[in-house]
């Protein structure tokens, strides 16, 4: 995915999510996506702590993997810096976490619970600098309100959406869009990569989109 010429910064996305990759493509960022390996997510009492700490684990997991396996991304000839970006998106409602559903029945329970109600989507963002051994973090939060859903609506959704790999069991960029009445906050946060927060953290390193 890289355009090697005249690029100062190399970005590695610690995620296999096609939605996150799609958002980085919208920003015209040259990047490589590597899925975290044996990186178990943890649950803390505070959802913000959960999202941030899990995003840190992902970014550092891939930084360690690349270093240990000597993958050829640490070339000083082409890059002044390499950064690893980790994201963790959670859905939180009535003091409970709604992670990726185990099966269709749990997905049905999730969507039924959100019907006519407002839940929170929180994404932790972590950017780790390999050369500087520096870590910067943050989070974004969006309030998502579902419309009142009939059992037929929920059945239709479950028949047409692949939900097992999605926190909260829906994709706002996919067929799950028809579940949503309104949102308050960043749309892209619900999709897994809050653009404003991501750019804000890049700016702390002194970078902007022109660096990629």
C-alpha positions in Angstrom: 0.0 0.0 0.0 3.0 2.3 0.3 4.1 4.9 -2.2 7.7 4.8 -1.1 9.0 7.9 -2.9 9.3 11.2 -0.9 7.5 9.7 2.1 8.8 10.7 5.6 6.4 8.8 7.8 5.4 5.2 7.7 2.1 4.3 9.3 1.1 0.8 10.4 -2.5 0.2 11.3 -2.8 -2.4 14.1 -6.1 -3.8 12.9 -7.7 -6.1 10.4 -10.9 -4.0 10.2 -11.8 -3.2 6.6 -13.8 -0.2 7.9 -10.7 1.3 9.5 -8.7 0.7 6.4 -11.4 2.3 4.3 -11.3 5.5 6.5 -7.5 5.8 6.1 -7.9 5.3 2.4 -10.4 8.2 2.4 -7.7 10.3 4.0 -5.3 9.3 1.2 -2.9 7.9 3.8 -0.4 5.3 2.6 -0.4 2.6 5.3 0.0 -1.1 6.0 -2.6 -3.0 8.1 -1.4 -5.8 10.3 -3.8 -7.6 12.6 -2.7 -7.9 16.3 -1.5 -11.4 17.2 -2.5 -13.1 20.4 -3.6 -9.8 21.8 -6.5 -10.4 24.2 -8.7 -7.4 25.0 -9.3 -6.6 28.6 -12.4 -5.2 30.3 -12.2 -2.5 33.0 -14.9 -0.9 35.1 -14.5 2.4 33.2 -15.4 2.1 29.5 -13.0 4.9 28.6 -10.1 3.1 30.3 -11.1 -0.1 28.6 -11.0 1.5 25.1 -7.7 3.4 25.6 -5.8 0.5 27.3 -6.9 -2.0 24.6 -5.9 0.4 21.9 -2.4 0.7 23.5 -2.1 -3.1 23.7 -2.8 -3.3 19.9 -0.4 -0.6 18.8 2.4 -2.0 21.0 1.6 -5.6 20.1 2.3 -4.9 16.4 5.3 -2.8 17.2 6.8 -5.7 19.1 5.8 -8.2 16.4 7.5 -6.2 13.7 10.7 -5.7 15.7 11.0 -9.3 16.9 10.3 -10.7 13.4 12.6 -8.2 11.8 10.0 -7.2 9.2 11.6 -4.7 6.8 9.8 -1.6 7.8 12.6 0.0 9.8 14.5 1.4 6.9 16.1 4.8 7.8 16.8 5.3 4.1 13.1 5.8 3.3 11.5 6.9 6.5 12.3 9.3 9.2 9.7 7.8 11.5 7.4 4.8 11.9 4.2 5.0 13.9 1.9 2.2 15.0 -1.8 3.1 15.3 -4.2 1.1 17.5 -7.9 1.5 17.9 -10.5 -0.1 20.2 -14.2 0.5 19.7 -16.7 -0.5 22.4 -20.4 -0.2 22.7 -21.7 0.7 26.1 -25.3 0.8 27.3 -26.9 0.8 30.8 -23.5 0.2 32.4 -22.8 -2.9 30.3 -20.4 -3.7 27.5 -21.8 -5.0 24.2 -18.9 -6.6 22.5 -18.9 -8.7 19.4 -21.9 -11.2 19.7 -21.2 -14.8 20.1 -24.1 -15.9 17.9 -27.3 -14.8 16.3 -29.3 -15.0 19.5 -26.9 -12.6 21.3 -27.0 -10.3 18.3 -30.8 -10.3 18.5 -30.5 -9.4 22.2 -28.1 -6.5 21.4 -30.2 -5.0 18.7 -33.5 -5.4 20.7 -31.9 -3.7 23.7 -30.9 -0.7 21.6 -34.4 -0.3 20.0 -35.8 3.1 20.7 -32.9 3.9 23.0 -29.5 5.7 23.0 -26.2 3.9 23.5 -22.6 5.1 23.6 -19.9 4.2 21.1 -16.4 4.9 22.5 -13.2 4.4 20.5 -9.7 4.5 22.1 -6.9 5.8 19.9 -3.2 5.1 20.6 -0.3 6.1 18.4 3.1 4.7 19.3 6.4 6.0 17.9 9.0 3.4 17.4 12.0 5.6 17.1 11.1 8.0 19.8 9.5 5.3 22.1 6.7 7.7 22.6 3.0 7.0 23.1 0.0 9.4 22.8 -3.6 8.4 23.4 -7.1 9.7 23.4 -10.7 8.7 22.8 -13.9 9.8 21.1 -17.5 9.2 22.1 -20.6 9.2 20.0 -24.2 8.8 21.2 -26.3 6.6 18.8 -30.1 6.5 19.0 -31.9 3.6 17.3 -35.4 4.0 16.0 -38.2 1.8 17.4 -37.7 -1.6 15.8 -40.2 -4.3 15.2 -39.4 -7.9 15.4 -39.6 -8.0 11.5 -37.1 -5.1 11.4 -34.7 -7.1 13.5 -35.2 -10.3 11.6 -34.5 -8.4 8.3 -31.3 -6.9 9.8 -30.0 -10.3 11.0 -30.7 -11.8 7.6 -28.8 -9.1 5.7 -25.9 -8.1 8.0 -22.7 -10.0 9.0 -22.7 -9.0 12.6 -20.3 -11.4 14.4 -17.2 -9.2 13.9 -18.8 -6.0 15.0 -19.1 -4.5 18.5 -22.7 -4.1 19.3 -23.6 -6.4 16.4 -24.1 -3.7 13.7 -22.2 -1.7 11.1 -23.4 1.9 10.7 -21.8 1.9 7.2 -23.6 -1.2 6.2 -27.2 -2.5 6.4 -27.2 -1.5 10.0 -27.7 2.1 8.9 -31.4 1.5 8.7 -31.5 0.8 12.5 -30.3 4.3 13.3 -32.5 7.3 14.0 -29.8 9.9 14.8 -26.3 10.2 16.2 -24.7 12.9 18.4 -20.9 13.0 17.7 -18.5 11.7 15.1 -20.0 9.4 12.5 -16.5 7.8 11.8 -16.1 7.1 15.5 -19.0 4.6 15.2 -17.3 3.1 12.2 -14.2 2.5 14.3 -11.8 5.4 13.5 -12.6 8.8 14.8 -11.0 11.1 12.3 -10.8 14.2 14.4 -9.2 12.5 17.4 -6.8 10.6 15.2 -5.6 13.8 13.5 -5.4 15.5 16.9 -3.1 12.9 18.2 -1.0 13.0 15.0 -0.6 16.7 15.5 0.9 16.1 19.0 3.7 14.4 17.1 4.0 17.4 14.8 2.5 15.5 11.8 -0.4 16.1 9.5 -1.7 14.3 6.3 1.1 15.8 4.2 3.6 13.7 6.0 2.2 10.4 4.6 
